[in-house]
Amino acid sequence: MSLVSTSFDVPDMGDYAHDWALVDVETSGLMARRDRVLSVAVITIGPDGEQTGEFSTLLNPGCDPGPVEVHGLTVERLRGAPTFDQVAGRIGAMLQDRVLVAHNAQFDYDFLAYEFARARMWLPVSQRLCTLALNRQVDPPTDDMKLGTLAAHYGVPQQRAHDALDDTRVLAGILRASLREAARLDLPLPLVTCPPRAESQFTPKPPKTPCAYRNPGRLTPGGPLQQGMKVAITGETAHARAELVGRAVAAGLNMMTSVSRHTSVLVTNEPASGSAKARRALAEGVPVIDEHDFLRLLAYVRPGTAHDATAVAVAPVAEPEAEPVVGPMESAPTTTSAAPVPEAAAFPTAAPGAPVPAPRRPVPSVGTLDKPLAGRRVLVLGGVHADAAAARTRVVELGGSAAINLSASVTDVVLLEGGRGDRRMSRITALELPVHDLHWLTAPTAIAPAAAALRTQEPYAMPRGGVIDLPMPHGRPAPEWYVTAGWAPQSDCEIDVVAFLLDEDEQVTFDEDFIFYGAPESPAGTARLLTGGPAEQTITLNLASLPPATRKVVIAAAIDGAATFGTVGAVQIGAAPGSSGAPLVRATLDAATTERTMLLAEIYRRGPVWRLRAVGQGYHHGLDALARGYGVDIAD
């Protein structure tokens, strides 16, 4: 049977049968709130997989078309085309009551949402499906998840890449094949409710200008202010607050909305007011001055040290580190794993300052003596949390990769107590996957993985606490990195992935450096939160565009509600260059039983190199306390 059959050819598609609207847009840039749609194509497909409609058009955006070398849409080609508002009604009718489908669906959804808003219309989409996220769950044996790569794998003909209509026709073939694979593996579809939640108690304040100088420390008694000092203001002031802030920023000070141990000085005319900032300043020993003294000191601010793009010293890449894997929390972290945290870099790397090879290696046909599970992906079922976590840690020690869900790349299954009662066992039996007991991890047999599960190169399986250098082709980091977190689907709680862009004091420079569901994009677009499904979220980072003040990015997860990571189970992270790149590294992180927040990964500067650390550190408190620990101003 051809994978590009015009019907699904599955006896009972059940949960996989929907009315679909497949969409592709070509755009003048990558930021939906700024850039415009140049062409759009929509194909509708019924629950049986048969095509029911098709529409495509060029659009006149009224602006520069952007990267013509990518999409080929010149000003001349777009001249005379309709504007989006002229075709919005027809597009809306095709999307109505259908699931929107696209490859990297949030990109297309966001652009359509902004275009509909400009046309004073509402985007009529209540659910979307991303074929990129779906194939990350299926995990086919491809070296990346690009549209062309998946088309070749599934046997879908592609004629004109970056042509909206042809890309949508290719997408139709990929959707049909991907749904058949999902049904074969009994995978839940990663449907995303639209629009996603966008308002919360964590919504940040309007952006401010980042400070160009490093924090020199606290104000000394009788001493001067220095550029880069972190200054907070609380209480009533004689001068307008905006005037004080404006004058301070112009002088090179870093005006903060909260007080932490890194605050240089608190300005207040009411030190005994009992405000949250005053209480925190007292607890941390932060100097306090009044408005009059602050204005006097503003007249003589000493020069500061500008943030450098890179540090002067370059540490050897493979050198072990002694940095603790903890965050700036006020309470002690809880134990998150029975295994110790590794400190050394995970694999040999190049000399300091040299381009670092990608942390991927060919898949061996058989295991080696010290790494008998090399090239294998092992799913652990059953057992109490501690036993399952220990088993997954053992898989990684043996050179394998620990899976958290059934996928096409799983080569083996290990059953702990109660594992045979897992709902996936019937599918595992039908797929004839090898099933082992716990003793197999003591001395696993070195059998070649099934051919269908092989890739040219497998992602490197990083242990908790492991550190790698991100590859730097041509001496520069990849333009954009995607760090994706996934977990087993949950029915009684929501999990939110967040990111903090931190300075040398491990504090945000301003509230917009907190990326979360209520503020999913930084003002400059250098960091974004993408939702691929109920059990997958991604943080994207443009490392080359991050300001020099950003020394580290912390990626974390928090549970909304009373549930804990003990009930959620393991969280898997993968890091890839670009949205469709294959993961270069994967890590499976097991929290303990009662944590509600969890630090997943850190990406930080070390000399000219960016490093990635798999953290896996859990805390009992919620997202609000986690954010406050990094200096985000959260209203009580």
C-alpha angles and dihedrals in degrees: 000000000000116000089220094060111145090237131051094241092203117133095230119007090182108164089013095064115095140137103262134202110196114203138187127176132188112210142192091238144341103270112085095199091056110024130064140231113254099182136004135193128189127188120183122210129186128227089268092058095251117137113245104176147002135197134167136166144165114242133213104228097186090232142072109302093226123210100025089170088066104041101018092224107139127184088255093055092048096046110110094017117129121263118246095255089059092060100029093098093055093046091047091053090054092049096045114113092357134107110251111231126193140146102258087008098191089064093055093039093052093049092048091047091054093045092050089048091052087051088052091244135119119243102241097217122122098169137024135190124205114209088201091058091042091055091046085061094044089045099199118198095264127128092231141001099242117141092245093048093051090045090056091046094050094040096248115152116234121194110168119021115210091022105125097217096044091045089053092050089050089048090055091058092046091049093052092049094043092051090052090052092047090051091048091053094038091235121166113241113251094233115173121209112232134253094026118222110281110171128068146139088273096063105136129231123257113292124268133200112278115242115249096208137076119247108261093195134252129346110259120222107274091002130123131259115255130205111266095032113141110237129185128188127206136176133014118333132195092226121054111273090232090056093051092048093046094051092046094049090048088054091054100258122141107236112206131193095214141036124243138156087277095058112118097203141348118222115209139142090205109051091167094049093110093228117157091252093049092049092049092047090053092048093048096041093242113169115251126208133171128245094261094055091044092055091047092052091046089069092064109037112163121228116267138208114269120229111260121221088232136012119259096234120064115205119213108268098230096042114123116245130221096202112128117239096236137110130232094272125149094224127056116265122246125244109269105182141016089229120086119247111256114230105190127086109269101239142002114289141184128281118285112287094011123117108275119228119238112270094242131108136191116271110250119227090227135017123265125234095258096034105033093162095054109140094016129114114208127198116204116206130188130000130103116294096263093050093047091048091050091049092051090048089053091051090057092045088056092054098260134119120246113226123205098193136031111266140155090268096058109113102174141021126211116201121209125182110314093010094122088065092061111118090232094063094086090055092045089053092049090050090050093229116171110261121202139179125234093271089068089073089061093063111357118194115249100236122156114254118249112280092238091062096053125109129184087249129009124216113263110256105228120199122226107283092019118144129205136172115243111239116262110202110197089005095296133097118253109274095247134013125203117205108190125192121197136177141171111291112268128209101188106042145030124233120209124201114209138176135210122203104210137193128217089287091055089247130121114254090220137350094268088069085076108088115195142131093289093050105022097172135047115237092256094042093241093126127035140173116224125190114213096172144317090294101036136060131167136206113206120200129189096205094185091058099045111114117254089248090067105090099162141018116208117200116199142166130221132190117230105218137013097310121106136212088255089072093039094054126200123003118210123208128192129185122209136170105242132357095283100036122119112250111267091198138016131193129186111211124197118196120199124252108281109032120123098185129041134189105224107179145347126214110193142165121256108176107305091337130089114218132201122212125189103220114175096183118153133202133192097225127085135253094276093060091044090053093047090052088061093047101262112150105236119181114232 
